[in-house]
Amino acid sequence: MHTTDVLIVGGGIVGLGTGLALAGRATVTVIEAEGHLAQHQTGHNSGVIHSGLYYKPGSAKALNCAAGRELMYQFCAENGVPHDRCGKLVVATDESELPALAELERRGTANGLTGIRRLSAAEVREIEPHVKGVAALRVPETGIVDYKAVSEVYARKITDAGGSVHTSTQFLGCRTEPDALTVETNAGPVRAKLLVNCAGLHSDRVARLCGIEPGVRIVPFRGEYYVLKPRAQHLCRHLIYPVPDARLPFLGVHFTRMIGGGVECGPNAVLAFKREGYRFRDVDLSDLAELAVNPGFWKMARKFWRVGLHEMYRSLSRRAFWHALRKLIPEVSFHDLVPAGAGVRAQAVAPDGKLVDDFFVCQAPRMIHVLNAPSPAATASLAIGRSIADAVLKELA
């Protein structure tokens, strides 16, 4: 039987960031169900190093993003991971969005963004000549990176420090014993002093298999992307975001210059019919049945059904997606858009139907469960990992 101090379930960037923070301080084993690391949320996002602009001051998102952002830039520089602190614009396309833009500026300042600056319409055109807006915020702390590449370096450093990382290893269950845990996997049992659940889209299920009622359920939301054809890439110099809807934990479709070249557009946010539902036709009846008996899901659906229908329409209609992008850059042509895959966001929903807006981590004897870690978790992964590592080492002491 394999033995370890800490077993981490989930080989995404949060699990690997936690493993990295523990490496050399405890024996660490990371298990990942897929054949490769970073296959889901980590490997299917915009690759943005977030500034911390959007988050409620004092929240776990705000604090971890601020610390994690600078740790990420430092880590990439020290380990040769390509990245670019390119900055972004958050653009108000009409005057009705100005109060929300002012609130974002207030939050950004409260969260320590010293470089943030309000721009007039003329100043917006100087920086982004093709963007249409009445005002904007310029946020120079934002950047881009390939989080899959970051995750690979995390994993290498874990193994270099004596830890182990196992792919194609599925978590099946957990049994608590007086002085340890026995975790069942498809590759055989693992005996661990402590378990950290970073299973993302399946984090609530892993918690329940450990005998813990997490108090939330994961609802998967698919975010679909397009890329601009090369002829249109000159229309976007930086990252260009709309003013987001404050009711929702999604940032709206936006333009992102990618670290590997090209410009990505999106994502939207549409309910997925499977936990790994990257395509509209991906359906899992057991996942749907679980949603159907979840009262929190129905309460959420009643509250946001209009938004949901609009997002579904935008998912099915490239033209509707294009119209959303044209609010920011009117010159973008319908024929400039090329479909470019999707990601699935694991969104925790409370029993009252509220979308959990902050990071949510719950601790039980010999266990730590990360139950809500959407954006900016990748940016914050080193900070989150250090925080979890501190809790782990305190429990092991």
N, C-alpha and C positions, 0 to 999 in steps of 0.2 A: 504494500500500500504506500502510495506517495504521501509524504508528510511535509508540512510547511507551516510557518507561523501565520501567514496571511494568504488566503485564497481570494483572488479578485475575479468576479464573474463579469466578463464583458471586455472585449479587446478593442473598444473604441478609444477616443482620445481622453475621456475622463478616467476610464479604468487604467489606461496606460500611464496617464499623468499621476494617478495615485500610486501605481507600482513604482514609478520613477522616484517619487518622493520618499518611498519606503526602502528602496533598493540600498543595500549596504547597512541598513539599520535593523532589518528583520529579514527572514527568508520569505521570498515573495513568489507566488505562482499566479499567473494570469491564464484564464481559460476563455476561449472564444469559440462559439458554436460554428461560425463560418470557416471556410477553408483559408481565408486570408483576414488580416486585421483591417479595422476601419472600413468595413463594408457597408455600413448603413448611414446613420446621421453624420458621422465624421467624414465619410467619403462622398457625400452627396449634399454639399452645401456651397455657398457662394465664395468660401475662402476668405471671408472678411475678418481682419483683426479689428474688433469693435472698440470704439473709444470709451463707451460708457455713457453716452449722451442720453439714452432713453429711459434709464432706470430710476426708480424712486430712490432719492438719496437715503442712505443708510440701509438699503435692502441688501440681501446677499448678492443679488446680481450686480448692483452698483459697486459694492466693496470688492468683490472678486474680480469683476471686469477691470476696474482701475488697477489693481495690483497685477492681475494676470496679463493685461495688455503689455505692460513694460517688461514683465518676465518673459513673455513670448518674443518680443523684439530682441531682448538680450540673448535668449536661447537660440534663436535663428541666426543671429550674428556670430555667436560663439561656435555654432555647429555647422555653419555653411549651408543653411537652409535658405533658398531664395525667397525673398520677401521685399515688400516695397511699402514704405510709410507715405502713401500717395495722397492721403486726405480725401474728404468727401464733401459734397454739398447736399444739404437737405432743403428742398425747394418748395416754397409756397406758390402754387400756380394761380391762386386768386386771393383776394383780400379776406375772404371768410376764413382762410387758414392762418392768418397772421396771429391771432391769439394763441393757437396751438404751437406755432413756431416760437413765440415768446416764452411759452411754458417750457419748451425744449431747451431754449437758451438758459433759462433759470436752472433747470435740472442739470444741464451740462456744467454750468459754473459751480453749482453745489457739489457736483461729483469730481471737481478738481481739474476740469478741462481748461487750462490757462490759455490755449491757443484759439479757442472758439471766437468767431467774429461774425457779426450780422452784416449782410451784404444787401445793397440796393439792387434794383433790377438792372441798372447800368453796370454795376460791379459784377453781377452774375454773368452778364454777356461778355465781359472782359476775360473771365476765367473759363467759361463754357459758352462759346459764341452761339451754339445751336440750342441751348436750353431756354425755355420760355418760363419766366417766373416773375412775380412782383417783388419777391425778396427771398433770401436764403440764409442759412447758416453755413459757414465754412468751418469744417472740423479737421484740422491737420493731423490729429492723433490717429485717425483711422488708417488702416493699411490692408494689404492683401498677402496671402500665403497659400500654400497647398497643405491643408491639414493632414492629408494622407501621408505626405512626406514627413511632416512633423511627427506623426504617430510612429512611423517606421524608425525614426531616430530614438524616440522614447523607448521603443521595444528593444532596440539594440543596446541601449544603455542599461536597461534592466538586466538583460542577459550578461552583459559585461561585468555587472556588479554581483553576479552569482545567482540571480533570479531565473525563473523559467517562464516561457510564454508558449502556450499550447493552442494551436488552432484545431478546427474540426472536433472540438471537445464540448459536448453539450451538457449543461447542468440539468440533472434529473430530479434531485431532491436533497434534503439535508436532515440529518438526525443530530440532535443535541445530546451530548454526553457530559458527565460531571466536569471534565477538564478539557474538553475539545469538541469539535464538530466532525462528523463524518459526512462528507459530501459525495453523493453518487453522481457519476458522469458516465457517458457511453464508453469512455476509455478506462473505466475502473474507478474505485473509490479513492478519495483524497481525505486525509486527516489534517485538519487545520485548527489552529487556536482561535482564529477569527476570520469571518467572511465579510467581504465588501461587495455589495451588489451594485454593479454599474452596467446593468443589462439593457439600458435604454428602452427600446420599444417593448421589451418583455420584463421590465423591472418590477412592475406590480405582480406579475405572475411568479417571478422568482421569490419575491417577498412572501407570497402566499404558500409557496412550496416549502418555505422555511418556517411556516407556522405563524407568520406575522400578517395581521390585517393592515394593509398600508393606508387605508382611509381614503385612497384615491384610485381611480382607474385610468389607464393609459388609453387615449383616443388618438388614432393615427391621422395626421393631416398630410396629404401629398402636396408638395410644392413643385410646380412644373416650370421648366426653363426653356428659353430660346437663346440662340446666339445670333449676333449680327453678322451678315455676310461681310467679307473684307472691304467691299466698296463703301460700307456705311460705318466702319469702325472709327473713322475720324470724327464722327458726330459726338463722341464721348471721350473726354480727356481724363476724367477722374471717376470716382464713384458718385452716382447721382441718385438720390433718394427722394421720394415724396414725403410730405408731412403725414405721419401715420394716423390711423384711426385709434384714438385713445381707448376705445372700448375693447380693442382686440390686442393680443400679444403677438401680432404679425406686423411687419414693417411696410407692406405694400410692394407692388412690383417696382423694381428699380434696375439701374444699369450698373454693372460691375466690370471694370477692366481686370482681366484675370492675370495671375502671375505667369502663366504659361503663354500668354498672348491672347488676343481676341477680347470681345465684349459679350458678357452674358446678361440676359434680361430675365427678370423674375425674382423670386417665385410668387405664384399665387398661393392660395391655401384652401384646398378642397378635401373634404372627408374622404379617406381611403377605406376601401372595403376589405382590406387585409392589412395586418400589421406591417408587412413588407410590400405594400401595394404601390409599386412604382408606376404602374400603368392603370388606366381606367378599367381595363378588363380583368385586372387582378382581383379576384374575389375569394375569400375564405369563409365558408359557411359557419365554421366554429367561431371565428372572430366576429362575424355579424351576429351570431346568436348571443355572444357575450355582450355586445353593444345593446341588443334588444332587451336584455334583462337588467340593464344598468340604469337605474332611475336618474342618476346624475346626467347621463347622456341625453335623456329625453328632456330634462329641464333645460340643459344647454341648447338643445335643438329648438325648443319653443322660443327661447330668447333670441336666437341668432338665425332663424330660418330664412329670413330675407337675405341676410349676408351669405348664408350657405347656398341659396339658389343662385345668387349672382356669381359666386365663385365657381359653382358647377357649370354655369353658362360660359364663363370665361375659360374654364377647362376644356369645354367642348368646341369653343369657337376661337380660332386664332385671330379673327377679326376683332372680337371683343378684347382679347389680350392686347392687341395692337393699339386699340383706342386708349387703353389705360397708359401705355407707354408714350403715346403721342401727346398726352397732357404735359409731359416733361420735355420731350424733344419732338416738336411737330413735324420735323423733316424726315423722321423715320418712316420708311415705306413698308407697306404690308409685305412686299416681296423681299424686304431685307431680313426677315425673320426666318430662322431655320430651327426646327425642333431639336432640343438638346438634352433630353432626359429629365429626370425628376429626383427629388429626395422625399423622405417621409419623416415628419417631425413627430416625436413622442410627446404629446401634450397631456399632462395630468389634469383630470377633471374631478372636482370634489363632489360629494353626494348631493349638494345643493345646486349643482349645475355650473358652478363658477369655474372658469379656466384658471388653474393655479398660475399666478403671475410671477412668482419668485422661484428660485431654486428651492427644492424641498428634499431634505435628507432626514431620515429617521433612524434612531439608534435603538438597538435591543441588546440583551446580553449576548456577547460574542458576535454581534452582527451590526453592520452599518449598511443602510439601504438608501441609494441615491434614486429618488422616485420622480423627480422633475428636474431635468438639466437640459433644457433647450438652449437656443442662442441667448446669451453669449458664452455658453459653456466651453466651446472650443477655445475661444480667446482666453477664457479664465481657467483653462484646464490645469495649469501649473499651480495657480493659487488654490483652486478647489482641491487638487491632489495634496498640497501641503496641509490644508485644513483637515482633510480626512486622515492623513498620516499622523497628525498630532493626536487626533482622537484614538486612532488605532494603538499608537505607542503608549498612550495613557492607560488604555485597557489592558495592554500586554504587560505593563510594569508590575 
